[in-house]
């Protein structure tokens, strides 16, 4: 999303809730209270898209032994191995 956030006072959203939920289907709507944007209304599709992009960050110390062992013993696929010469050539440039 590259368009600017449309912001609206909470009082206006409350009085025209249906209108602003329809607007949120087209683009995010920032809801302001005392001039500060506090929440953003957006479509369910956009919310689900953002959830799919969400990443979980873990520290190595928090990984269980089975996961650590799987990482240690992982082998690249044949497809990845075929890229080795390409990557080696890019390092010399």
trRosetta pair geometry for C-beta under 8 A, 3 or more apart (Angstrom, degrees):
i j d omega theta_ij theta_ji phi_ij phi_ji
1 27 7.7 133 -149 -144 121 80
1 28 6.8 58 -180 -5 162 118
1 46 7.6 37 -54 -144 132 127
3 27 5.9 -55 82 -140 140 132
5 28 5.7 -46 -125 96 85 111
5 29 7.8 129 -173 -135 79 17
5 30 4.6 58 157 -27 120 121
5 37 7.2 49 126 -131 142 162
5 40 7.0 -75 -144 -119 127 118
6 23 7.2 -91 82 162 148 129
6 27 6.3 84 4 107 117 119
6 28 7.3 164 34 94 80 59
6 29 5.4 -37 81 -117 100 65
6 30 6.6 178 87 21 42 82
7 29 7.7 135 -105 -175 28 58
7 30 3.9 -33 -102 77 79 114
7 31 7.6 -169 -153 -65 69 11
7 32 5.3 59 175 -37 109 115
7 37 5.4 -91 -122 -86 124 113
8 12 5.1 -109 173 80 103 123
8 13 5.4 120 107 -56 120 93
8 20 6.5 -130 60 -112 160 132
8 29 6.1 -12 13 -178 117 105
8 30 7.0 148 19 79 63 60
8 31 6.3 -29 70 -110 81 54
8 32 6.7 -174 86 16 28 93
9 12 4.8 90 66 6 86 103
9 13 7.2 -154 97 -6 45 86
9 31 7.9 35 163 -164 15 62
9 32 5.3 -53 -102 72 46 99
9 33 7.7 101 -156 -91 66 37
10 13 5.4 -53 -147 37 37 113
10 14 6.2 41 153 -23 68 104
10 31 5.2 69 -90 175 76 101
10 32 6.4 -129 -27 79 77 44
10 33 4.9 15 -13 -81 135 82
10 38 7.8 -4 -63 37 123 120
11 14 5.7 -52 -150 33 30 113
11 15 6.6 19 155 -11 63 108
12 15 5.9 -60 -146 41 32 104
12 16 6.1 -17 167 25 69 109
12 20 7.9 115 121 -56 84 135
13 16 6.7 -82 -137 62 23 75
13 17 6.3 59 161 -96 65 62
13 20 4.9 -44 -133 21 80 170
13 29 7.5 141 -105 138 119 129
13 31 5.3 -25 -22 -121 162 109
13 41 7.7 160 -143 -20 135 141
14 17 6.3 1 -146 -59 25 98
16 19 4.1 -27 164 36 104 124
16 20 5.8 103 106 -20 88 95
17 20 6.1 -66 -147 42 30 102
17 21 6.2 29 158 -20 68 105
18 21 5.9 -54 -145 34 29 108
18 22 6.6 30 155 -16 62 104
19 22 5.9 -61 -159 36 30 110
19 23 6.4 31 147 -20 66 106
20 23 5.1 -44 -142 35 41 117
20 24 6.3 48 154 -25 66 99
20 29 5.4 180 -169 139 97 170
20 41 6.4 84 147 59 101 160
21 24 5.5 -47 -148 31 34 115
21 25 7.2 46 148 -28 59 94
21 41 6.8 -104 -105 175 54 142
22 25 5.7 -45 -163 18 38 116
22 26 7.5 24 147 -8 62 103
23 26 5.9 -66 -164 39 41 106
23 27 6.9 -46 166 54 76 78
23 29 5.3 75 106 -64 114 133
23 41 7.9 72 84 93 90 125
24 27 7.4 -94 -132 77 30 38
24 28 6.6 25 -139 -130 76 32
24 29 4.8 -84 -81 9 85 111
24 41 3.9 -78 -100 127 143 103
24 42 5.5 -143 -174 -106 100 19
24 43 6.0 165 135 -55 79 61
25 43 4.8 82 -126 -90 48 112
26 43 7.9 115 -10 -46 21 122
28 40 5.0 -1 -175 -180 116 115
28 41 6.8 154 -159 77 60 50
28 42 4.5 -23 -103 -87 84 100
28 46 7.2 -138 -68 126 91 163
29 40 6.8 151 74 -161 41 62
29 41 4.4 -11 59 56 98 104
29 42 7.6 178 21 -70 66 53
30 37 4.1 -26 177 -138 124 125
30 39 7.5 157 -154 88 54 40
30 40 5.3 -31 -98 -102 62 80
30 41 8.0 -157 -72 19 16 72
31 37 6.9 111 66 -148 36 68
31 38 6.3 -54 91 56 84 82
31 39 4.9 -6 49 65 112 88
31 40 7.2 -171 9 -89 79 27
31 41 6.4 73 -33 -20 109 99
32 35 5.9 -3 175 -137 126 12
32 36 6.1 146 -152 68 83 27
32 37 5.1 -50 -88 -84 78 53
32 38 6.9 119 -130 2 31 82
33 36 6.2 -32 67 61 64 82
33 38 5.2 -5 19 -7 106 136
37 40 7.3 33 171 -68 114 82
42 46 4.5 -89 159 82 118 133
42 47 5.8 147 92 -54 106 84
43 46 4.6 95 59 7 85 100
43 47 6.9 -146 97 -5 45 87
44 47 5.5 -54 -146 37 34 115
44 48 6.2 33 156 -17 68 106
45 48 5.9 -57 -147 39 28 108
45 49 6.3 33 152 -23 63 105
46 49 5.5 -50 -147 33 33 115
46 50 6.5 34 154 -18 65 103
47 50 5.9 -56 -153 36 30 110
47 51 6.5 32 149 -21 64 104
48 51 5.4 -48 -147 33 36 115
48 52 6.6 40 153 -22 65 100
49 52 5.8 -53 -155 31 32 112
49 53 6.8 24 150 -13 63 107
50 53 5.7 -61 -153 39 36 109
50 54 6.8 58 146 -47 64 91
51 54 5.4 -31 -157 -4 40 121
58 62 5.2 -128 -172 77 94 120
58 63 6.2 97 138 -65 132 84
59 62 4.7 89 61 2 83 105
59 63 7.8 -137 97 -18 49 80
60 63 5.8 -44 -160 10 42 116
60 68 7.5 81 -169 -104 85 106
63 67 4.5 -117 -175 87 105 125
63 68 5.1 128 113 -56 122 88
63 71 7.7 2 164 -5 162 137
64 67 5.1 92 58 11 75 102
64 68 7.1 -143 97 -4 37 91
65 68 5.6 -57 -145 40 32 112
65 69 6.1 33 157 -20 67 107
66 69 5.8 -55 -148 36 28 111
66 70 6.5 31 152 -21 63 105
67 70 5.6 -52 -149 34 33 113
67 71 6.5 32 153 -18 65 103
68 71 5.7 -55 -152 35 33 111
68 72 6.3 32 152 -20 66 108
69 72 5.6 -54 -144 37 33 113
69 73 6.1 6 165 1 68 113
70 73 6.5 -69 -139 50 23 93
70 74 6.4 50 156 -59 61 94
71 74 5.8 -32 -150 -10 29 119
76 80 3.8 -114 180 91 111 133
76 81 5.5 141 104 -56 118 76
77 80 4.8 100 54 6 74 100
77 81 7.1 -132 100 -6 41 87
78 81 5.5 -52 -148 33 36 115
78 82 6.7 42 153 -26 65 100
79 82 5.9 -51 -158 26 31 113
79 83 7.5 29 147 -18 59 102
80 83 5.8 -56 -164 28 41 113
80 84 7.9 68 142 -44 62 81
81 84 5.7 -16 -170 -18 48 116
82 85 7.9 -42 176 21 45 96
83 86 5.0 -58 -164 42 64 117
83 87 5.8 60 141 -21 87 104
84 87 5.9 -61 -146 40 30 107
84 88 6.1 30 158 -21 67 108
85 88 5.5 -53 -141 37 32 113
85 89 6.3 34 158 -21 65 105
86 89 5.9 -56 -153 34 28 111
86 90 6.7 25 152 -18 62 106
87 90 5.7 -55 -149 33 35 110
87 91 6.8 40 152 -27 65 101
88 91 5.9 -52 -156 24 34 114
88 92 7.4 26 152 -17 63 104
89 92 6.2 -61 -158 31 37 107
89 93 7.3 42 150 -31 65 101
90 93 5.9 -45 -157 15 42 117
